[in-house]
């Protein structure tokens, strides 16, 4: 296996090489940030264009026709444990108190 090394005899040359390496890193950093800003600008431009097109075409907002879900609880969909489940896992004290409020069933 070959091992490569860099030996610099002059102190001024070593400082110059270090500064050049830092400058190249800075150039890469600035280039990366510029690419990130360019992607953001393209996304904003496309989004604004889509909103403008929909407004001109009379289609309204993207979310105007979305159906809203009801966040209230439906008592008809409540599920109670069966007798087999209570016998196999046991009944907690909090469940025993809740059983008094359970509607009667025809079983």
N, C-alpha and C positions, 0 to 999 in steps of 0.2 A: 504494500500500500504506500502510495506516495504521499508525502506530507509537504505542503507548500508553506512557505514563510515569507514574510516581508521584513527586511532589515533596513532601517533608515539610520544612516550615520549622522546626519546633520539634524540638529534640533529644530531649526527653522523649517526644514522640509517636513518633519514630522507634524509640526503645528499646522502647516499648510495642508497636508494630507488630511488631518483631522477636521479642519474647517471645511475642506471640500466634501468630506463624507457627511458632515452635518448639513451642508448646503444641499446636497443631493437628497437627503432625507426630507428636508424642508420643501423641496420642489415636489417630491412625491406626495407629501401631505397636502400641499396647496392644490395639486392636481386632483387628488381624491375628493377634497372638499368642493372643488369646482364641479366635478362630476355629480356629486350629491345635490348641489344646488341646481344643476341643469335638470336632473331628474325631477326635482320638486317643481321647477318652473313648468316643465312639460306636463306634469300631472295637474297642476293648477289650471293651465291653459286648456287642456282637454276637458276638465270638469266644468270650467266656465263656459266653454263652447257647447257642451251638452246641455247645460241649463239654459243657455241663450237659445239654442235650437228648439228645445221643448217649449219654451215660452213663446217663440215666434210661431211654431207649429200649432200652438193652442192645446198642447197635451197636459199642461200644468206640471205640478211637482211630481217627482218620482214617488213620493210617499203620500200623495194626496189620496190615492185610491186604495191604499193599503188597509186591510181589515184590521181592526183592533181586537185583541183578545180580551175577554172578560177576566178580570183578576179576582172576582169574588168566588167564594167557595160554594159548591153545589152540594147540599146535604143529600141529594138523591144518589150521589156517587160515592158516598162514604162506605168504607169497607170495615167490617168487624171481624175479629178472629173467630174461627170455628171452635166448637167444643174440643175437638181432637187436638188442635193447636194448644189450647190452654192446658190440657191434661199433660201433653208431652213436654212442654216447656215451663209449665208452672204459671201462676198468675201473680203479677206484682201487686203490691198494695194499691198503687195508683190505678191499676186496671180494675181492681175490685170496686173502688169507688166509682169508676166510670161506668161499670156495669149497671148501676142503678138508673142511669140516664138513658140506657139503650132502649130503643123502641122494641115492643113485643113482636115476636115472629110466630108464625103458625107451624112450628116444627114438632 
